[in-house]
């Protein structure tokens, strides 16, 4: 009899601990988080004139939430092998306007030469502001300017691109 009581008690505990929790939900910056394909041109910071517009490659950028799920910061990660500069920094975000920026952020990837700081300005996400080049799927657009403290000759790297559509033809 003790044996059956023990088994019954174990079953009750096992079944009561299997309740379903609520779904995981989204992150604090989910409207700004994505994988992006971006192109770059270099711009003279004094005159605003385009210095070089010949690079037609697409580079990968990821934006995602911080570990504390902050609603005012996100990771700006260009450190993937398909990235351009290779930086990984935290940027300040304003979700109401879908904008982001940061001044002299420390690069945590170690890819940016000393002093290893990066500034991002004029960052903007435009919902449904782009079209995938192959699929023609409507997707979000992104644009931003990057400056590196390590550049001997100051230059602005101006990026524009689109959110990854997940269509093979739109990946680079």
N, C-alpha and C positions, 0 to 999 in steps of 0.2 A: 504494500500500500504506500509506503514511504517513497518507493521508487516512482510510482505513478504521480504522486503529488509533486515530486521534484521535477519530473518531465513536464507536467502541466504548468508549473511555475516558470520554467525556462521558456516554454512556448508563449506564455503571456508576455514576458519581457521581450522576447524576440519580435513578436508581432507589434507590440506597442512602440518599439523603437524604429519601426519602418514607416513612419508617417512621411508624407511628401512635404518638402519645403516649397516655398514660393519659388517661381522661376528666377533665374539670375538677373534678369533685367539688363539695362544698358549701362554705359559708363557716363561719367559726367561730361565728357567732351565728344560723345558719339557722333554729333553732327559735323564735327571737324576731323574725326579720325578716319583715315583711309590709307590706301596705297595709291601712289600717284606716278604718272609718267610725265617728266618735265624736260623741256629744252632750255638751253641757256644762250645768252648773248652777253658780251662784256660791254660795259658802259663807262665812259669817263665821268668820274664823280663831280668834276668841276663844271664841265660844259653840258653834260647829259647826252652827249653824242655817242652813238653806238660805235665801239671800237672794232668789235669782231662779231659778225652775225653768220659765220660760215659753219659752225658746229650744228649739224642737223640730227645728231644722235639724241635719243631719249634716255634719260637717267631716272633711276627709281628713287622715290622718296616715300618714307612712311611717317605718318603722324598718328599718335596714339596716346592713351591716357597714362598718367603717372601712377606709381604704385599706391599713392594715397588717394587716387581718384579725384584729384583737384579739379574744380570747375574753372580755375583761372590759369592753369598751366597745362601744357602737353609736351610730349616728346616730339622732337623734330629730328628724324633719323635718316641721314644720307649715307650711313656707314656700310650699307649693303655693297656687295661686289659690283653691282650695276649703278652705284651712286656716282656723284660728280666730285665733290670735295672730300667726302668721307666723314663729315661731322656728325656728332650725335649730341644734341643740346636740348635743354628745356626752354620753351618759349612761352611768353605771356599770351593769353587769349582773351578776347572779348567775344563771348558767344552771341550776344545780341546782334552784333554786326559781322560775325564770322571773320574777324581779323586777328592777326597775331604779329608779335614783334618781340625783340629782345636786344639789349645792348651789352656787348662784351661778355657773352655767356661762355663758360668754360666747356671746352669740348671733352667729353668723357670717353671718346673712342680712341684718343691718342693719335689720330690721323692728321691733325692740323699742327703744323710746326709751331714752335715757341713764338709768342707767348700762349698760343693755343686757345685764343678767344675768337668768337664768331658773333657778328651782329646780323640780325634779320630785321628788315624794315618793309613797310608797305605790304605785309602779308595779307592776302584776301582770298576767301573761298566764295565762289559764286555758284549757288545751287542751279543745276541744269544749265550751266553756262558753257558747256563744251559738247562735242560730238566725237565719239570714238572714230579714229581714222579709217578703220576697216569695216567695223560693224555698223557704223553710223548710229550707234546707240547714244541717246542723250545721257550725259553724265555731268558731274560737277567740274568746275574749272578752278584752278589755283594759280596764283601769281605772288611773287615775293622777290626782294632784293637781298643779296648776301654780301657782306664785306668781311674780310679776314684781317685781323690785326697783324698777321705775319707777312702780308704782301708788302714787298719792297716799294713797288709803285702802286699806290692806291687804285683800286678798280672796283666797280660794282658788278656783281654777277647777277643778272636779271633772269629769273626763271619764270616760265609760263608752262602750263600743262593741264592735264585732265586726270580725273579719278579713274582708277583701274576698273574696266568694265567686266573683266573675267572672260571676255571673248578672246580666243587665242590670237586672232588677227590683230588685236589692239595691244597685245603685250609685245615688248621689245627686248 
